[in-house]
Amino acid sequence: MDKADIQRRIAELRGLIEKANRDYYDLAQPTVGDRDYDMWEAELLRLEKENPEFATDDSPVRNVAGGVSEGFAKVTHEPPMQSLDKTHSKDELSDWMRGLEGLGSLEGLGGLVVEPKVDGVSLSLRYENGILARAATRGNGRVGDDITANARTIKTIPQVLPVTAPKTLEVRGEAYMTREGFVELNKRQAAAGVEEFANPRNACAGS
């Protein structure tokens, strides 16, 4: 491709990714599969790396997807909440491992832990003096929604920590719904004559 073709392809990929992000995060109605989305993202990353003159700060691969909602107080994340890198090939994983080696000695590293990917909602929990003081969504990475009242209804989130906990502690992870809980929820939705949720992630985000 010549430079004009590359620029057009970059614009096309950005449009596809930005629409997919709006459908997934803002509307909770995903319209593209994870595999296609990841391929678009990987291609855009490659093209911007090979053609830095077309790389801009507003590129969707340079920002955390997802926004903030109306009706919630806002929380500023310090430091920002970032998204995780992903890969679909052994070569990319090997490159990542070589990058670790470049950071210094890996002495004492016993191995790696591999877990299934949980498709949930990124969540920040802040504890002060051992008590849950604030829960917030990731939002755009810099600013999220204060959902403390919602988080208090999740039974697996502790409201009080042991006395040995640090005075101030922030925990970042994923809130998600189990498949069994999702099936049960949709049974109740159907019985009530209301629209069922498309998938567990959307159900979790909606609540």
Backbone torsions as a table, in degrees:
resi	resn	phi	psi	omega
1	MET	NA	142.6	173.7
2	ASP	-84.4	177.2	-174.3
3	LYS	-60.6	-37.4	-179.9
4	ALA	-66.3	-40.8	178.4
5	ASP	-65.1	-41.1	179.3
6	ILE	-62.3	-44.0	-179.8
7	GLN	-62.8	-41.1	178.4
8	ARG	-65.1	-40.6	-179.8
9	ARG	-66.5	-38.9	177.0
10	ILE	-61.1	-44.6	179.3
11	ALA	-63.5	-39.9	179.3
12	GLU	-64.1	-45.7	-179.4
13	LEU	-64.4	-40.1	178.3
14	ARG	-61.7	-41.3	179.2
15	GLY	-63.6	-43.4	179.2
16	LEU	-62.5	-45.0	-177.8
17	ILE	-68.5	-42.3	-179.2
18	GLU	-64.5	-39.2	176.7
19	LYS	-65.8	-43.4	178.8
20	ALA	-60.8	-39.5	178.1
21	ASN	-63.7	-43.0	179.3
22	ARG	-63.3	-44.3	-178.9
23	ASP	-62.9	-41.2	-174.0
24	TYR	-77.9	-50.6	-172.0
25	TYR	-88.3	-42.9	-174.4
26	ASP	-87.5	-40.3	-177.3
27	LEU	-97.5	-12.3	-177.2
28	ALA	55.5	35.5	179.0
29	GLN	-134.5	78.0	-176.5
30	PRO	-60.9	138.0	-177.6
31	THR	-118.9	2.3	-179.3
32	VAL	-143.1	146.6	179.8
33	GLY	-74.8	158.6	-178.8
34	ASP	-58.9	-39.5	-177.1
35	ARG	-62.6	-46.9	178.8
36	ASP	-63.0	-43.8	-180.0
37	TYR	-60.3	-45.6	-179.4
38	ASP	-63.1	-36.7	178.7
39	MET	-67.3	-41.2	176.0
40	TRP	-61.0	-46.0	-178.2
41	GLU	-62.4	-43.7	-179.8
42	ALA	-64.1	-41.2	179.4
43	GLU	-65.6	-42.0	179.7
44	LEU	-65.2	-42.1	177.1
45	LEU	-58.8	-44.3	-178.8
46	ARG	-64.3	-46.9	-177.3
47	LEU	-63.8	-39.9	-180.0
48	GLU	-70.1	-33.7	178.1
49	LYS	-68.9	-41.0	-178.9
50	GLU	-77.6	-19.9	-177.8
51	ASN	-132.1	69.9	-173.8
52	PRO	-60.5	-19.4	179.3
53	GLU	-67.6	-17.9	179.1
54	PHE	-101.6	-1.0	-179.4
55	ALA	-84.9	127.1	-179.9
56	THR	-128.4	160.5	-175.4
57	ASP	-66.1	-21.9	-178.4
58	ASP	-90.0	7.7	178.1
59	SER	-61.4	138.9	-179.3
60	PRO	-63.9	-19.3	177.6
61	VAL	-86.9	-1.3	177.1
62	ARG	-108.1	2.7	-178.1
63	ASN	-134.6	153.2	177.2
64	VAL	-75.3	130.2	179.7
65	ALA	-73.2	154.9	179.8
66	GLY	103.4	147.7	-178.4
67	GLY	-124.9	-166.5	177.0
68	VAL	-107.1	154.4	-174.6
69	SER	-103.0	157.8	175.1
70	GLU	-78.4	152.5	175.4
71	GLY	91.0	-0.8	178.4
72	PHE	-118.9	146.4	170.6
73	ALA	-66.5	154.3	-175.7
74	LYS	-102.5	146.9	179.9
75	VAL	-124.8	131.7	175.8
76	THR	-94.9	125.5	-178.3
77	HIS	-87.4	126.3	175.6
78	GLU	-130.3	108.2	-1.9
79	PRO	-76.5	170.0	179.7
80	PRO	-58.0	152.8	175.0
81	MET	-89.1	115.9	-177.3
82	GLN	-96.2	165.8	174.4
83	SER	-95.9	161.4	-178.1
84	LEU	-87.5	148.6	172.3
85	ASP	-72.9	160.7	179.6
86	LYS	-139.4	160.8	178.7
87	THR	-151.4	154.5	176.0
88	HIS	-125.6	14.5	-177.4
89	SER	-139.2	150.5	177.3
90	LYS	-67.5	-33.2	-179.9
91	ASP	-61.6	-43.8	179.9
92	GLU	-66.6	-36.3	177.2
93	LEU	-65.2	-39.9	177.4
94	SER	-63.6	-39.3	177.4
95	ASP	-61.8	-40.1	179.4
96	TRP	-63.6	-41.3	178.9
97	MET	-64.3	-40.5	177.8
98	ARG	-64.5	-33.0	176.3
99	GLY	-65.1	-35.3	176.3
100	LEU	-63.0	-41.6	179.8
101	GLU	-60.2	-32.4	179.8
102	GLY	-72.1	-14.9	-179.7
103	LEU	-80.7	-13.5	-179.3
104	GLY	138.5	-165.0	-176.4
105	SER	-67.7	135.6	175.2
106	LEU	-102.9	19.0	-179.3
107	GLU	-60.0	131.9	-179.4
108	GLY	95.7	-9.4	177.2
109	LEU	-74.6	111.9	-175.3
110	GLY	-81.5	-18.7	-178.7
111	GLY	156.0	-170.8	-179.0
112	LEU	-115.9	150.7	176.0
113	VAL	-109.4	127.5	179.8
114	VAL	-113.1	128.5	-179.6
115	GLU	-130.1	155.3	174.5
116	PRO	-62.7	147.5	178.7
117	LYS	-73.5	129.9	176.6
118	VAL	-98.2	121.7	179.7
119	ASP	-95.8	87.5	-178.1
120	GLY	-125.3	-151.0	-178.8
121	VAL	-118.2	122.4	-179.9
122	SER	-61.5	137.3	-172.2
123	LEU	-140.8	140.6	174.9
124	SER	-115.7	127.7	177.3
125	LEU	-116.0	123.6	179.3
126	ARG	-111.7	125.1	178.8
127	TYR	-111.0	136.0	176.7
128	GLU	-127.3	123.8	-176.3
129	ASN	55.7	35.3	175.8
130	GLY	81.3	3.4	-177.5
131	ILE	-116.8	137.5	178.5
132	LEU	-62.4	114.7	-176.7
133	ALA	-101.9	-28.6	-175.9
134	ARG	-160.9	140.5	171.3
135	ALA	-126.2	137.9	-176.4
136	ALA	-144.3	148.1	173.5
137	THR	-77.4	164.9	177.4
138	ARG	-69.3	-34.9	-177.7
139	GLY	61.8	-127.4	179.0
140	ASN	-94.1	12.5	-179.7
141	GLY	97.1	-33.6	178.6
142	ARG	-100.7	-38.1	-179.1
143	VAL	-130.9	130.9	178.4
144	GLY	-126.0	-177.4	179.5
145	ASP	-96.3	138.2	174.7
146	ASP	-78.5	110.2	-178.6
147	ILE	-121.3	36.6	-176.8
148	THR	-56.3	-45.4	-178.2
149	ALA	-61.8	-40.0	179.3
150	ASN	-65.9	-44.3	-176.5
151	ALA	-64.7	-29.7	179.9
152	ARG	-65.4	-17.2	179.3
153	THR	-85.9	-6.4	179.4
154	ILE	-86.9	112.1	-171.1
155	LYS	-62.9	-28.3	-176.8
156	THR	-82.2	-3.5	175.2
157	ILE	-91.9	115.9	-179.5
158	PRO	-68.5	136.6	177.2
159	GLN	-84.3	-28.5	-178.7
160	VAL	-133.1	135.8	-179.9
161	LEU	-97.5	162.6	176.1
162	PRO	-59.8	158.5	-176.6
163	VAL	-65.3	-17.4	179.8
164	THR	-82.3	-4.2	-178.4
165	ALA	-67.8	152.0	176.2
166	PRO	-58.6	155.7	-179.5
167	LYS	-59.8	-41.4	176.2
168	THR	-126.0	127.4	-177.7
169	LEU	-142.7	131.3	174.0
170	GLU	-116.8	128.6	179.9
171	VAL	-114.8	129.5	179.0
172	ARG	-119.1	132.3	-179.4
173	GLY	-165.8	-149.5	-176.6
174	GLU	-124.2	133.0	167.4
175	ALA	-95.3	130.3	-177.8
176	TYR	-146.4	163.0	179.4
177	MET	-109.3	135.3	178.3
178	THR	-70.8	159.5	178.7
179	ARG	-61.7	-40.1	-179.2
180	GLU	-64.2	-42.8	178.2
181	GLY	-64.4	-36.3	179.1
182	PHE	-65.0	-44.5	179.2
183	VAL	-61.1	-44.7	-179.9
184	GLU	-63.7	-40.9	178.9
185	LEU	-61.4	-45.6	-179.0
186	ASN	-67.4	-28.5	174.1
187	LYS	-63.5	-41.4	178.9
188	ARG	-68.6	-38.1	177.5
189	GLN	-61.0	-46.5	-178.9
190	ALA	-63.8	-41.5	-179.6
191	ALA	-64.5	-30.4	-179.9
192	ALA	-86.0	-4.3	179.4
193	GLY	73.9	26.1	178.5
194	VAL	-114.0	165.7	-175.1
195	GLU	-63.4	137.3	178.0
196	GLU	-82.1	156.5	178.4
197	PHE	-78.4	149.5	-176.7
198	ALA	-75.5	-35.4	-178.4
199	ASN	-161.0	165.0	-177.1
200	PRO	-59.2	-35.8	-178.7
201	ARG	-63.3	-44.8	179.9
202	ASN	-64.9	-38.6	178.8
203	ALA	-63.2	-41.1	179.6
204	CYS	-66.2	-46.1	-179.3
205	ALA	-63.7	-37.7	-178.1
206	GLY	-67.8	-22.6	-178.5
207	SER	-99.6	NA	NA
